[in-house]
Amino acid sequence: MIDPGHPRLSELAEIARRAMLDHGLDPDLPPAVLEAVAAIPGPATDADPAIRDLRALPWCSIDDDDSEDLDQLTVARAEDDGAVTVLVAIADVDALVPAGSVVDRHAQVNTLTVYTPAIIFPMLPLRLSTDLTSLDPGQDRLAIVIEMGMGGDGEVSRSDVYRAWVHNHAKLGYPGVAAWLEDGAPMPDAMAHVPGLDQQLRLQDAVAQQLCTRRHQRGALDIRTVEARPVVEDGTVVGLEAVPKSRSRQLIEDFMIAANGVTAAFLQERGFPSIRRVVKAPANWERIRKIAADAGEQLPDQPNAVALGEFMARQQAAEPLTYPDLSLSIVKLMGSGDYAVERPGDPPGGHFGLAVRDYGHATAPNRRYPDILTQRLLKAALAGGPVPYAVEELERLAAHCTRQEDQARRVERQARKAASSAYLGGHIGDRFNALVTGVTDKGVWVRTLEPPVEGKLVAGEEGLDVGDHISVRLESVDPLRGFVDFVRATNGRTGA
């Protein structure tokens, strides 16, 4: 029985484990996999003279404060002609997880790391993902480096892919870098201890802003949703907080989008197939047009990313409180996309929401199996060897990865709802300021403003519309199902 208002992580972890099993995912690492990893003597080594030594560059990582599976490092260099060269290093996971090995076969089961508030279900054993293949600070590691030449227009003018030795000189977190970039806060300690790293990150930020601006000019959507993250003390959830969007997150997102585009094009140019994330033009475009019409605007008859992006930008400026809910509606109508294999010479499938034509999957091999597959394709292309997979095998794996990722997202949503519901269990009868976020024939949904939790309005829903501000009282919760029920409160009583 979960303690209302004070759920323990162990209780939420059990809910997450059951959700994993219910959705056909494996919550446990088999003994044979753990034994195989325990037998690995240490980080990967390779005497290939073609591997470049880039350890002296001021590489750093930026990730969540509690992240231990570090997949990427970044560095930038200003050129004499005013251009900037950006390097993105990706952990060489394939070097210790060979195709067909017992570890590789198990990674194919879930195909990704599943993150829940109480417990993480890693795709790879932690000795690999948080140690031997992680780009940890102070360690020399093998990596795949994506090099990109940037002009001032936010376009990649030249690119290259190669293997290199790298060294992480500073492990940084999104909150600390964001506070420094946006609010003038002091540099994080890890940054301050690396001479010149502050100027280095200012340069990276400037390039990321150019990349972002150019993508939005092409129609990339600015998606901002509200997600409640549990605040934990001594193994107990003591609060809920929203995960903020920040320039530090945007910096990494834009560099990774650009790097994924380069890797996809690199394989295409060398006659290799590639696994790509494809989000086609929305099949539910008429429903998106109806949402715009309800807001007093008109979208074109045919899917148009630029027009949709401009509509969303206007809505964000006009209705910032309800914009996260508009974002979520648009995301659901577009769909999450699929992993697809692109054969040499095929026209790019593209990613509608990101407004990019070439979008591979290469930048998180410790966490996602498609990225390991891409890494093997890249290394084979660099070595001048044959394609390591038949196209039919890649297509089978891509379809499997899509199915498993869909199930993993359901697990993560269920676990987040369970955590929010369990925490609110200690607040039955309390009143909250809320926003109406959905009105359908199945009911009315609201999101409380503080903490940010969505639930169903089970009384007093008459006459409400999306965007209405109301007062609600918490009626009941069901953590096992993630349900939160509210009633409308008026003058201290419930009712319409």
C-alpha positions in Angstrom: 0.0 0.0 0.0 1.5 3.4 -1.0 1.7 6.0 1.7 -0.5 8.9 0.4 1.5 12.0 -0.1 4.8 10.3 0.8 5.4 7.6 -1.8 8.7 5.8 -1.5 10.8 5.1 -4.5 10.7 1.4 -3.8 6.9 1.5 -4.1 7.0 3.4 -7.4 9.8 1.2 -8.7 7.5 -1.8 -8.2 4.8 -0.1 -10.2 7.3 0.6 -13.0 8.5 -3.0 -13.0 5.0 -4.3 -13.4 4.4 -1.8 -16.2 7.6 -3.0 -18.0 6.3 -6.6 -17.9 2.7 -5.5 -18.9 4.2 -3.9 -22.0 6.4 -6.7 -23.1 9.7 -5.3 -21.9 12.3 -7.0 -19.8 13.1 -5.2 -16.5 16.1 -7.4 -15.7 19.5 -8.0 -17.1 20.2 -11.8 -17.4 23.1 -13.3 -15.4 24.9 -14.2 -18.7 25.0 -10.6 -19.8 26.3 -9.4 -16.4 29.0 -12.1 -16.4 30.1 -11.2 -20.0 30.4 -7.5 -19.0 32.2 -8.4 -15.8 34.8 -10.2 -17.8 35.7 -7.1 -19.9 39.1 -6.0 -18.6 38.7 -2.3 -19.2 37.8 0.5 -21.6 38.3 -0.2 -25.3 41.7 0.1 -26.9 42.7 0.3 -30.6 46.1 0.8 -32.1 44.7 1.8 -35.5 47.0 4.7 -36.7 44.0 6.3 -38.5 42.4 7.1 -35.1 43.1 10.7 -34.4 44.3 12.0 -31.1 42.0 14.9 -30.0 42.3 14.5 -26.3 43.9 18.0 -25.9 40.8 19.8 -27.2 38.6 21.3 -24.4 35.8 18.7 -24.7 33.0 18.8 -22.2 29.7 17.1 -21.6 26.3 18.8 -20.8 23.5 16.5 -19.5 21.2 16.1 -16.6 22.9 16.6 -13.3 22.3 12.9 -12.4 23.3 11.4 -15.8 26.0 8.8 -15.7 25.7 7.3 -19.2 27.5 10.1 -21.1 27.2 9.6 -24.8 28.3 13.0 -26.2 31.0 15.6 -25.9 31.2 18.9 -27.8 33.8 21.4 -28.7 33.9 24.4 -31.1 36.7 26.2 -32.9 36.5 29.7 -34.5 38.2 29.8 -37.9 40.1 32.7 -39.5 37.4 33.3 -42.1 34.7 33.8 -39.5 33.3 30.3 -39.8 33.1 28.0 -36.8 33.9 24.3 -36.7 31.8 22.2 -34.3 32.9 18.7 -33.2 30.6 16.2 -31.6 32.1 13.1 -30.1 29.9 10.0 -29.7 30.9 7.2 -27.4 32.3 4.1 -29.3 29.9 1.6 -27.7 30.4 -0.9 -30.5 34.0 -1.4 -29.5 32.9 -3.3 -26.4 29.5 -4.6 -27.6 30.3 -6.6 -30.8 27.4 -7.6 -33.1 25.9 -10.9 -32.1 27.4 -11.0 -28.6 25.3 -12.0 -25.7 25.3 -8.3 -24.6 24.2 -7.2 -28.1 21.4 -9.8 -28.3 20.0 -8.6 -25.0 20.2 -5.0 -26.0 18.0 -5.9 -28.9 15.2 -7.0 -26.5 14.1 -3.6 -25.1 16.2 -1.6 -27.6 16.5 1.4 -25.3 17.0 2.6 -21.7 13.7 3.2 -20.0 13.6 6.1 -17.6 11.0 6.3 -14.8 11.0 8.5 -11.7 11.9 5.7 -9.3 14.1 3.4 -11.4 16.1 3.3 -14.6 16.0 0.1 -16.7 19.3 0.3 -18.7 19.6 -1.2 -22.1 23.2 -2.1 -21.3 24.7 -3.1 -17.9 25.8 -0.1 -15.9 29.4 -1.2 -15.9 29.3 -0.5 -19.7 26.9 2.5 -20.0 28.1 4.4 -17.0 31.8 3.4 -17.0 33.6 1.6 -19.7 31.8 3.2 -22.7 30.7 6.4 -21.0 32.6 9.6 -21.8 33.4 10.2 -18.2 35.3 13.2 -17.0 39.1 12.7 -16.7 39.1 9.6 -18.9 40.5 8.8 -22.4 37.9 7.2 -24.6 37.4 6.1 -28.1 34.7 8.0 -30.0 33.2 8.6 -33.4 33.6 12.3 -34.1 31.2 14.3 -36.3 32.9 17.5 -37.6 30.7 20.3 -39.0 31.7 23.6 -40.5 29.2 26.3 -39.8 28.7 29.7 -41.4 26.8 32.5 -39.8 23.6 31.4 -41.6 23.0 28.3 -39.4 23.8 25.9 -42.3 26.3 23.1 -42.2 28.7 24.0 -45.1 31.1 21.1 -44.8 31.3 17.9 -42.7 33.3 14.9 -41.9 33.1 11.7 -39.8 36.1 9.9 -38.3 37.3 8.0 -35.2 39.3 9.7 -32.5 40.6 9.5 -28.9 38.8 12.1 -26.8 39.0 13.3 -23.1 36.1 14.9 -21.2 37.6 17.9 -19.3 34.4 18.9 -17.6 31.1 17.2 -16.7 28.4 19.9 -16.7 24.7 19.9 -16.0 21.9 21.6 -17.8 20.7 23.7 -14.8 24.1 25.1 -14.0 25.0 26.0 -17.6 21.5 27.4 -18.2 21.7 29.7 -15.1 25.1 30.9 -16.3 24.0 31.5 -19.9 20.6 33.0 -19.3 20.7 34.6 -15.8 24.3 35.6 -15.3 24.9 33.1 -12.5 28.5 32.2 -11.6 30.1 29.5 -13.8 29.7 26.0 -12.6 32.7 24.8 -10.7 33.7 22.2 -13.3 33.6 24.9 -16.0 35.7 27.4 -13.9 38.4 24.8 -13.5 39.1 24.5 -17.2 40.8 27.7 -18.6 38.9 29.2 -21.5 35.9 26.8 -21.3 33.6 29.8 -20.7 34.5 31.4 -24.0 34.3 27.9 -25.6 30.7 27.5 -24.4 29.7 31.0 -25.4 30.9 30.1 -28.9 28.9 26.8 -28.9 25.8 28.6 -27.7 26.0 31.2 -30.5 26.3 28.5 -33.1 23.4 26.6 -31.6 21.2 29.7 -31.7 22.0 30.1 -35.4 21.1 26.4 -36.0 17.9 26.8 -34.1 16.9 30.0 -36.0 17.6 28.4 -39.3 15.5 25.3 -38.5 12.6 27.4 -37.4 12.8 29.4 -40.6 12.4 26.1 -42.4 9.4 25.2 -40.3 10.7 23.4 -37.2 8.2 23.4 -34.4 8.9 24.8 -31.0 7.4 22.1 -28.8 7.0 22.9 -25.1 5.2 20.5 -22.9 4.8 20.5 -19.1 6.2 17.4 -17.4 6.1 16.9 -13.7 9.3 15.5 -12.2 9.3 14.1 -8.7 11.6 15.8 -6.1 13.1 13.0 -3.9 14.7 13.2 -0.5 15.9 10.2 1.4 14.1 7.8 -0.9 10.7 9.6 -0.6 8.9 11.8 -3.1 8.5 15.2 -1.3 7.3 17.3 -4.2 6.8 17.7 -8.0 8.5 20.2 -10.3 8.3 21.1 -13.9 11.3 20.3 -16.2 12.3 23.7 -17.8 13.3 24.2 -21.4 16.6 26.0 -21.4 19.3 27.3 -23.7 21.7 24.6 -22.4 19.3 21.9 -23.4 18.7 23.6 -26.7 22.4 23.8 -27.4 22.8 20.0 -27.1 19.5 19.3 -29.0 20.5 21.5 -32.0 24.1 20.0 -32.1 22.7 16.5 -32.0 20.1 17.2 -34.7 22.8 18.6 -37.0 25.1 15.7 -36.2 22.4 13.1 -36.9 21.9 14.8 -40.3 25.6 14.6 -41.1 25.8 10.9 -40.3 22.8 10.0 -42.4 24.2 12.0 -45.4 27.7 10.4 -44.8 26.3 6.9 -45.2 24.2 7.9 -48.2 27.2 9.3 -50.0 29.1 6.1 -49.4 26.4 3.9 -50.7 25.4 2.5 -47.3 21.9 2.1 -46.0 21.0 4.0 -42.9 18.4 3.9 -40.1 16.5 7.1 -39.8 13.8 8.6 -37.7 11.0 9.5 -40.1 8.1 11.7 -39.1 6.0 12.2 -42.2 3.6 15.0 -43.0 0.7 14.5 -40.5 -2.1 12.3 -41.7 -4.3 14.2 -39.2 -3.6 17.5 -40.9 -7.4 18.3 -41.0 -7.6 18.0 -37.2 -4.6 20.3 -36.9 -6.3 22.8 -39.2 -9.4 22.5 -37.0 -7.3 23.4 -33.9 -5.9 26.4 -35.7 -9.5 27.4 -36.8 -10.7 27.2 -33.3 -7.9 29.7 -32.4 -9.1 32.0 -35.2 -6.4 31.2 -37.7 -6.3 29.3 -41.0 -3.7 26.8 -42.1 -3.2 25.7 -45.7 -5.1 22.8 -47.1 -2.0 20.7 -47.4 0.6 20.0 -44.6 3.0 22.9 -44.4 5.6 22.9 -41.7 6.4 26.6 -42.0 2.8 27.7 -41.7 2.3 25.4 -38.7 5.4 26.7 -37.0 4.4 30.3 -37.5 0.9 29.5 -36.1 2.4 27.9 -33.0 4.8 30.8 -32.5 1.9 33.2 -32.5 0.0 31.0 -30.0 3.0 30.8 -27.7 3.2 34.6 -27.6 -0.5 35.1 -27.1 -1.3 32.2 -24.7 1.9 31.1 -22.9 0.0 29.2 -20.2 -2.0 27.0 -22.6 0.8 26.7 -25.2 2.2 23.4 -23.6 -1.1 21.8 -24.1 -1.4 23.0 -27.7 2.2 21.6 -28.2 1.1 18.2 -26.8 -2.0 18.1 -29.0 0.1 18.8 -32.1 2.7 16.2 -31.2 0.0 13.6 -30.7 -1.5 14.4 -34.1 1.8 14.3 -35.9 2.8 11.0 -34.3 6.1 10.0 -32.8 7.4 8.7 -36.1 9.1 5.4 -37.0 12.5 4.0 -37.5 13.0 3.3 -41.2 15.8 2.0 -43.3 16.8 4.3 -46.2 18.5 2.5 -49.0 21.2 4.2 -51.1 19.6 6.5 -53.6 16.2 6.6 -51.8 14.8 10.1 -51.3 15.0 11.2 -47.7 11.9 10.5 -45.6 12.5 13.6 -43.5 11.3 14.7 -40.1 8.4 17.0 -40.3 8.6 18.4 -36.8 12.3 19.1 -36.9 12.2 20.4 -40.5 15.1 18.4 -41.6 15.4 16.0 -44.6 18.3 13.8 -43.3 17.7 12.6 -39.8 19.7 9.6 -38.7 20.1 8.1 -35.2 23.7 8.1 -34.0 24.2 10.2 -30.9 23.1 8.0 -28.0 24.5 4.5 -28.4 24.6 3.8 -24.6 20.8 4.4 -24.5 19.4 3.4 -27.9 19.9 0.4 -30.0 19.4 2.1 -33.4 22.3 4.3 -32.6 24.5 1.2 -32.1 23.4 0.0 -35.5 24.3 3.3 -37.0 27.7 3.3 -35.3 28.5 -0.1 -36.9 27.5 1.2 -40.3 29.6 4.3 -39.9 32.7 2.3 -38.7 32.3 -0.1 -41.6 32.0 2.8 -44.1 35.1 4.5 -42.6 37.1 1.2 -42.8 36.1 0.7 -46.5 34.5 -2.6 -45.6 31.2 -4.2 -46.6 27.8 -3.2 -45.2 27.6 -5.2 -41.9 23.9 -5.9 -42.2 21.6 -7.0 -45.0 18.9 -4.4 -45.7 16.2 -6.9 -44.8 17.8 -7.4 -41.4 18.0 -3.7 -40.8 14.4 -3.3 -41.7 13.4 -6.0 -39.3 15.4 -4.4 -36.5 14.0 -0.9 -37.3 10.4 -2.1 -37.1 11.2 -3.9 -33.8 12.9 -0.8 -32.4 9.8 1.3 -33.3 7.5 -1.2 -31.5 9.7 -1.4 -28.4 10.1 2.4 -28.1 6.4 2.9 -28.3 6.0 0.5 -25.4 8.7 2.1 -23.4 7.1 5.5 -23.8 3.9 4.0 -22.4 5.8 2.7 -19.4 7.4 6.0 -18.8 4.1 7.9 -19.0 2.4 5.4 -16.7 5.3 5.7 -14.2 5.2 9.5 -14.2 1.4 9.5 -13.7 1.8 7.0 -10.8 4.4 9.2 -9.1 2.2 12.3 -9.5 -0.9 10.5 -8.3 0.8 9.0 -5.3 2.3 12.3 -4.2 -1.1 14.0 -4.5 -2.7 11.3 -2.4 -1.7 13.3 0.7 -3.6 16.3 -0.6 -7.2 15.0 -1.0 -9.6 17.9 -0.4 -7.0 20.6 -1.2 -7.8 23.3 -3.7 -5.6 24.2 -6.7 -5.6 26.8 -9.4 -6.0 24.9 -12.7 -6.2 25.3 -16.5 -8.7 23.4 -18.7 -6.5 21.5 -21.1 -9.0 19.3 -22.9 -12.7 19.1 -23.6 -14.0 16.0 -25.5 -17.0 13.7 -25.5 -15.1 11.6 -23.0 -14.7 14.3 -20.4 -12.9 17.5 -19.3 -9.2 17.5 -18.4 -7.4 20.1 -16.3 -3.8 20.8 -15.4 -3.0 22.3 -12.0 -0.6 25.2 -12.2 1.4 24.3 -9.1 2.4 21.5 -9.0 1.9 20.8 -12.7 -0.4 17.7 -12.7 -3.0 16.7 -15.2 -6.3 15.0 -14.1 -9.9 14.6 -15.0 -12.7 16.9 -13.9 -15.4 14.5 -12.6 -17.9 17.2 -11.4 -18.7 20.8 -12.4 -17.5 20.4 -16.0 -20.5 22.1 -17.6 -19.8 25.2 -19.8 -16.0 24.9 -19.7 -13.6 25.2 -22.7 -9.9 24.8 -23.3 -8.0 27.7 -21.7 -10.5 28.4 -18.9 -8.9 29.2 -15.6 -10.8 27.5 -12.7 -10.4 26.4 -9.1 -10.5 22.7 -8.5 -10.5 20.4 -5.5 -8.7 17.1 -5.4 -11.3 14.4 -5.1 -9.4 11.1 -5.4 -6.3 9.4 -6.8 -5.4 5.9 -8.0 -1.6 5.5 -8.2 -1.7 2.0 -9.7 -3.5 3.4 -12.7 -2.1 6.9 -12.5 -5.6 8.5 -12.2 -6.1 11.9 -10.6 -9.7 13.2 -10.3 -10.8 16.7 -9.5 -14.1 18.5 -8.9 -14.7 22.1 -9.7 -14.6 24.3 -6.6 -16.8 27.5 -6.3 -16.9 29.6 -3.2 -15.5 26.7 -1.1 -18.1 24.2 -2.5 -18.0 21.9 -5.4 -20.2 22.3 -8.5 -20.5 24.2 -11.7 
